[in-house]
Amino acid sequence: MKLASFQNKRFWSARSSLEPSDVARLAETARISLTPQQVEEFGPKIRQLVKIVSRQQQFDYGVVFFGCHTETSNLRNDEPEIFRNRDAIIAAVPTYDEPYIKVPKVLNKE
């Protein structure tokens, strides 16, 4: 079952150089603010990312089968079970308020 067909399609072209003004424009498009130092810092990183994506576009995705195991599930049906040793568990908990087991608060402790 072939679900992907990207054979030799380019969705955009990668430029070999990325100027600081391009980084600033990209940041503006993403609605983030960058200092001039950050523009200089992120320029090479973005160029490297563009190169990686450009190389990936050369791959023939027509031979890739996505989701080949999506039709089966390893999960069992969710059916209620009666636990045979319920009284032992209830006896082991510090606070029990029928039908709830109370546990200590661990989040948002002040």
LODREN-165328 format. One record per atom (N, C-alpha, C): residue in three letters; x, y, z. Coordinates in Angstrom, 3 decimals, always signed. Layout:
<dolos>
- kollum,px,py,pz
- ALA,X,Y,Z;
...
</dolos>
This chain:
<dolos>
- kollum,px,py,pz
- MET,+0.847,-1.164,+0.000;
- MET,+0.000,+0.000,+0.000;
- MET,+0.901,+1.238,+0.000;
- LYS,+0.835,+2.033,-1.017;
- LYS,+1.669,+3.225,-1.125;
- LYS,+0.810,+4.438,-0.780;
- LEU,+1.186,+5.158,+0.288;
- LEU,+0.402,+6.302,+0.722;
- LEU,+1.039,+7.629,+0.358;
- ALA,+2.284,+7.611,-0.037;
- ALA,+2.964,+8.867,-0.351;
- ALA,+3.485,+8.829,-1.772;
- SER,+3.305,+9.930,-2.464;
- SER,+3.835,+10.019,-3.814;
- SER,+4.391,+11.414,-4.026;
- PHE,+5.653,+11.597,-3.659;
- PHE,+6.305,+12.890,-3.776;
- PHE,+7.366,+12.874,-4.869;
- GLN,+7.341,+11.913,-5.739;
- GLN,+8.428,+11.671,-6.675;
- GLN,+8.877,+12.936,-7.391;
- ASN,+10.099,+13.327,-7.053;
- ASN,+10.781,+14.442,-7.712;
- ASN,+9.966,+15.732,-7.766;
- LYS,+9.184,+15.997,-6.758;
- LYS,+8.449,+17.258,-6.699;
- LYS,+9.170,+18.189,-5.738;
- ARG,+9.418,+19.390,-6.172;
- ARG,+10.035,+20.394,-5.309;
- ARG,+8.959,+21.386,-4.931;
- PHE,+8.817,+21.594,-3.650;
- PHE,+7.802,+22.513,-3.179;
- PHE,+8.361,+23.924,-3.029;
- TRP,+9.683,+24.067,-2.974;
- TRP,+10.341,+25.365,-2.893;
- TRP,+11.781,+25.157,-3.293;
- SER,+12.449,+26.224,-3.591;
- SER,+13.861,+26.089,-3.951;
- SER,+14.716,+26.737,-2.877;
- ALA,+15.791,+26.078,-2.528;
- ALA,+16.690,+26.579,-1.498;
- ALA,+17.732,+27.494,-2.123;
- ARG,+17.889,+28.670,-1.531;
- ARG,+18.951,+29.563,-1.989;
- ARG,+20.240,+29.182,-1.296;
- SER,+21.337,+29.424,-1.958;
- SER,+22.614,+29.031,-1.377;
- SER,+23.076,+29.998,-0.298;
- SER,+22.567,+31.217,-0.311;
- SER,+22.978,+32.168,+0.716;
- SER,+21.751,+32.732,+1.406;
- LEU,+21.926,+33.060,+2.654;
- LEU,+20.850,+33.618,+3.457;
- LEU,+21.397,+34.868,+4.119;
- GLU,+20.921,+35.999,+3.690;
- GLU,+21.408,+37.279,+4.195;
- GLU,+20.756,+37.594,+5.539;
- PRO,+21.409,+38.437,+6.358;
- PRO,+20.797,+38.837,+7.629;
- PRO,+19.403,+39.443,+7.455;
- SER,+19.184,+40.169,+6.363;
- SER,+17.855,+40.742,+6.140;
- SER,+16.813,+39.642,+5.931;
- ASP,+17.242,+38.504,+5.331;
- ASP,+16.330,+37.372,+5.156;
- ASP,+15.957,+36.760,+6.504;
- VAL,+16.932,+36.673,+7.397;
- VAL,+16.675,+36.123,+8.732;
- VAL,+15.720,+37.040,+9.486;
- ALA,+15.942,+38.346,+9.393;
- ALA,+15.062,+39.303,+10.063;
- ALA,+13.645,+39.213,+9.496;
- ARG,+13.528,+39.076,+8.184;
- ARG,+12.212,+38.964,+7.549;
- ARG,+11.531,+37.654,+7.953;
- LEU,+12.301,+36.585,+8.039;
- LEU,+11.775,+35.297,+8.474;
- LEU,+11.269,+35.384,+9.918;
- ALA,+12.039,+36.049,+10.772;
- ALA,+11.626,+36.229,+12.168;
- ALA,+10.346,+37.051,+12.250;
- GLU,+10.261,+38.084,+11.432;
- GLU,+9.063,+38.926,+11.422;
- GLU,+7.850,+38.119,+10.965;
- THR,+8.038,+37.287,+9.961;
- THR,+6.955,+36.434,+9.476;
- THR,+6.499,+35.467,+10.563;
- ALA,+7.446,+34.974,+11.354;
- ALA,+7.132,+34.049,+12.447;
- ALA,+6.646,+34.788,+13.688;
- ARG,+6.609,+36.113,+13.600;
- ARG,+6.157,+36.978,+14.699;
- ARG,+6.998,+36.812,+15.954;
- ILE,+8.315,+36.757,+15.742;
- ILE,+9.248,+36.761,+16.862;
- ILE,+10.207,+37.916,+16.665;
- SER,+10.711,+38.428,+17.758;
- SER,+11.659,+39.534,+17.644;
- SER,+13.064,+39.018,+17.947;
- LEU,+14.005,+39.447,+17.126;
- LEU,+15.402,+39.049,+17.288;
- LEU,+16.272,+40.287,+17.372;
- THR,+17.272,+40.217,+18.224;
- THR,+18.265,+41.286,+18.277;
- THR,+19.202,+41.110,+17.086;
- PRO,+19.955,+42.151,+16.717;
- PRO,+20.928,+41.989,+15.623;
- PRO,+21.924,+40.852,+15.881;
- GLN,+22.299,+40.661,+17.145;
- GLN,+23.221,+39.570,+17.476;
- GLN,+22.564,+38.209,+17.216;
- GLN,+21.279,+38.104,+17.540;
- GLN,+20.576,+36.845,+17.301;
- GLN,+20.413,+36.576,+15.807;
- VAL,+20.197,+37.641,+15.034;
- VAL,+20.097,+37.485,+13.577;
- VAL,+21.397,+36.906,+13.041;
- GLU,+22.527,+37.425,+13.505;
- GLU,+23.835,+36.916,+13.072;
- GLU,+24.056,+35.481,+13.547;
- GLU,+23.592,+35.177,+14.760;
- GLU,+23.784,+33.840,+15.322;
- GLU,+22.933,+32.797,+14.592;
- PHE,+21.681,+33.138,+14.291;
- PHE,+20.769,+32.165,+13.700;
- PHE,+20.943,+32.009,+12.194;
- GLY,+21.562,+32.960,+11.534;
- GLY,+21.770,+32.873,+10.091;
- GLY,+22.437,+31.583,+9.657;
- PRO,+23.617,+31.246,+10.213;
- PRO,+24.286,+29.998,+9.816;
- PRO,+23.469,+28.747,+10.161;
- LYS,+22.760,+28.796,+11.278;
- LYS,+21.952,+27.636,+11.674;
- LYS,+20.801,+27.424,+10.693;
- ILE,+20.178,+28.514,+10.261;
- ILE,+19.080,+28.408,+9.304;
- ILE,+19.609,+27.944,+7.952;
- ARG,+20.787,+28.445,+7.551;
- ARG,+21.395,+27.996,+6.295;
- ARG,+21.635,+26.490,+6.327;
- GLN,+22.130,+26.001,+7.469;
- GLN,+22.387,+24.567,+7.603;
- GLN,+21.077,+23.781,+7.498;
- LEU,+20.027,+24.282,+8.118;
- LEU,+18.729,+23.624,+8.045;
- LEU,+18.200,+23.604,+6.614;
- VAL,+18.374,+24.705,+5.894;
- VAL,+17.935,+24.771,+4.496;
- VAL,+18.694,+23.746,+3.654;
- LYS,+19.995,+23.579,+3.916;
- LYS,+20.782,+22.579,+3.184;
- LYS,+20.270,+21.169,+3.457;
- ILE,+19.949,+20.893,+4.719;
- ILE,+19.452,+19.561,+5.084;
- ILE,+18.137,+19.276,+4.372;
- VAL,+17.225,+20.240,+4.404;
- VAL,+15.925,+20.057,+3.755;
- VAL,+16.109,+19.921,+2.251;
- SER,+17.032,+20.685,+1.692;
- SER,+17.298,+20.611,+0.260;
- SER,+17.785,+19.216,-0.126;
- ARG,+18.654,+18.631,+0.697;
- ARG,+19.139,+17.275,+0.433;
- ARG,+18.006,+16.258,+0.547;
- GLN,+17.111,+16.475,+1.501;
- GLN,+15.999,+15.543,+1.675;
- GLN,+15.032,+15.607,+0.505;
- GLN,+14.944,+16.752,-0.148;
- GLN,+14.050,+16.878,-1.294;
- GLN,+14.537,+16.044,-2.474;
- GLN,+15.802,+15.679,-2.479;
- GLN,+16.344,+14.879,-3.565;
- GLN,+16.006,+13.398,-3.404;
- PHE,+15.500,+13.015,-2.242;
- PHE,+15.148,+11.627,-1.968;
- PHE,+13.852,+11.270,-2.687;
- ASP,+13.764,+10.071,-3.205;
- ASP,+12.565,+9.607,-3.899;
- ASP,+11.575,+9.065,-2.867;
- TYR,+10.642,+9.908,-2.460;
- TYR,+9.664,+9.516,-1.456;
- TYR,+8.598,+8.581,-2.018;
- GLY,+8.627,+8.319,-3.298;
- GLY,+7.679,+7.393,-3.895;
- GLY,+7.889,+5.962,-3.447;
- VAL,+9.061,+5.656,-2.905;
- VAL,+9.343,+4.298,-2.461;
- VAL,+9.129,+4.126,-0.963;
- VAL,+8.651,+5.162,-0.292;
- VAL,+8.447,+5.114,+1.152;
- VAL,+7.002,+4.731,+1.442;
- PHE,+6.820,+3.796,+2.329;
- PHE,+5.483,+3.378,+2.736;
- PHE,+5.210,+3.947,+4.123;
- PHE,+4.352,+4.939,+4.194;
- PHE,+4.012,+5.554,+5.470;
- PHE,+2.866,+4.776,+6.121;
- GLY,+2.963,+4.608,+7.411;
- GLY,+1.872,+4.010,+8.166;
- GLY,+1.522,+2.596,+7.779;
- CYS,+2.522,+1.763,+7.523;
- CYS,+2.218,+0.410,+7.069;
- CYS,+1.643,-0.459,+8.187;
- HIS,+1.677,+0.005,+9.427;
- HIS,+1.132,-0.777,+10.535;
- HIS,-0.073,-0.095,+11.173;
- THR,-0.724,+0.796,+10.467;
- THR,-1.815,+1.554,+11.069;
- THR,-3.116,+0.779,+11.172;
- GLU,-3.226,-0.344,+10.501;
- GLU,-4.485,-1.076,+10.497;
- GLU,-4.595,-2.081,+11.633;
- THR,-3.547,-2.271,+12.401;
- THR,-3.601,-3.201,+13.519;
- THR,-3.353,-2.442,+14.808;
- SER,-3.857,-2.982,+15.888;
- SER,-3.683,-2.350,+17.190;
- SER,-3.156,-3.379,+18.175;
- ASN,-2.194,-2.966,+18.983;
- ASN,-1.654,-3.845,+20.008;
- ASN,-2.404,-3.704,+21.325;
- LEU,-3.387,-2.817,+21.365;
- LEU,-4.111,-2.577,+22.600;
- LEU,-5.254,-3.574,+22.750;
- ARG,-5.451,-4.017,+23.963;
- ARG,-6.582,-4.908,+24.215;
- ARG,-7.838,-4.065,+24.384;
- ASN,-8.990,-4.684,+24.323;
- ASN,-10.233,-3.967,+24.555;
- ASN,-10.280,-3.477,+25.998;
- ASP,-10.806,-2.299,+26.192;
- ASP,-10.904,-1.713,+27.524;
- ASP,-12.184,-2.216,+28.180;
- GLU,-12.038,-3.267,+28.959;
- GLU,-13.184,-3.869,+29.624;
- GLU,-12.929,-3.879,+31.125;
- PRO,-13.941,-3.530,+31.922;
- PRO,-13.744,-3.519,+33.377;
- PRO,-13.486,-4.926,+33.910;
- GLU,-12.618,-4.989,+34.918;
- GLU,-12.311,-6.259,+35.566;
- GLU,-12.482,-6.088,+37.066;
- ILE,-12.854,-7.132,+37.716;
- ILE,-12.948,-7.102,+39.176;
- ILE,-11.607,-7.569,+39.718;
- PHE,-10.982,-6.700,+40.523;
- PHE,-9.699,-7.047,+41.122;
- PHE,-9.975,-7.883,+42.363;
- ARG,-9.387,-9.041,+42.445;
- ARG,-9.714,-9.995,+43.505;
- ARG,-9.163,-9.588,+44.872;
- ASN,-8.097,-8.806,+44.919;
- ASN,-7.477,-8.469,+46.198;
- ASN,-7.712,-7.002,+46.555;
- ARG,-8.913,-6.501,+46.313;
- ARG,-9.248,-5.090,+46.530;
- ARG,-9.059,-4.682,+47.995;
- ASP,-9.453,-5.504,+48.928;
- ASP,-9.357,-5.159,+50.353;
- ASP,-7.911,-4.943,+50.786;
- ALA,-6.971,-5.693,+50.237;
- ALA,-5.558,-5.528,+50.580;
- ALA,-5.042,-4.176,+50.091;
- ILE,-5.471,-3.758,+48.915;
- ILE,-5.044,-2.449,+48.405;
- ILE,-5.640,-1.339,+49.256;
- ILE,-6.926,-1.435,+49.580;
- ILE,-7.587,-0.414,+50.393;
- ILE,-6.913,-0.322,+51.758;
- ALA,-6.524,-1.433,+52.340;
- ALA,-5.866,-1.441,+53.646;
- ALA,-4.490,-0.789,+53.581;
- ALA,-3.853,-0.796,+52.420;
- ALA,-2.497,-0.262,+52.286;
- ALA,-2.457,+1.240,+52.026;
- VAL,-3.580,+1.844,+51.628;
- VAL,-3.558,+3.278,+51.324;
- VAL,-3.800,+4.082,+52.596;
- PRO,-3.131,+5.261,+52.701;
- PRO,-3.273,+6.049,+53.926;
- PRO,-4.667,+6.665,+54.101;
- THR,-5.291,+7.120,+53.020;
- THR,-6.594,+7.760,+53.133;
- THR,-7.513,+7.228,+52.051;
- TYR,-8.645,+6.723,+52.481;
- TYR,-9.615,+6.164,+51.538;
- TYR,-10.968,+6.784,+51.843;
- ASP,-11.589,+7.367,+50.830;
- ASP,-12.911,+7.971,+50.964;
- ASP,-13.773,+7.367,+49.859;
- GLU,-14.561,+6.370,+50.207;
- GLU,-15.355,+5.601,+49.240;
- GLU,-15.940,+6.482,+48.153;
- PRO,-15.733,+6.248,+46.893;
- PRO,-14.986,+5.172,+46.248;
- PRO,-13.579,+5.607,+45.852;
- TYR,-13.058,+6.683,+46.455;
- TYR,-11.788,+7.273,+46.007;
- TYR,-10.637,+6.935,+46.949;
- ILE,-9.464,+6.754,+46.353;
- ILE,-8.224,+6.646,+47.110;
- ILE,-7.592,+8.025,+47.064;
- LYS,-7.339,+8.616,+48.220;
- LYS,-6.744,+9.950,+48.250;
- LYS,-5.227,+9.817,+48.287;
- VAL,-4.577,+10.639,+47.481;
- VAL,-3.114,+10.629,+47.423;
- VAL,-2.602,+12.018,+47.771;
- PRO,-1.354,+12.114,+48.238;
- PRO,-0.816,+13.430,+48.568;
- PRO,-0.691,+14.306,+47.327;
- LYS,-0.882,+15.597,+47.522;
- LYS,-0.750,+16.557,+46.429;
- LYS,+0.734,+16.687,+46.080;
- VAL,+1.066,+16.526,+44.803;
- VAL,+2.465,+16.608,+44.390;
- VAL,+2.726,+17.769,+43.444;
- LEU,+1.696,+18.301,+42.801;
- LEU,+1.862,+19.427,+41.891;
- LEU,+1.371,+20.705,+42.554;
- ASN,+1.946,+21.821,+42.139;
- ASN,+1.569,+23.139,+42.652;
- ASN,+1.703,+23.236,+44.165;
- LYS,+2.712,+22.589,+44.702;
- LYS,+2.987,+22.688,+46.133;
- LYS,+3.637,+24.022,+46.420;
- GLU,+3.162,+24.678,+47.442;
- GLU,+3.783,+25.962,+47.807;
- GLU,+4.211,+25.957,+49.240;
</dolos>
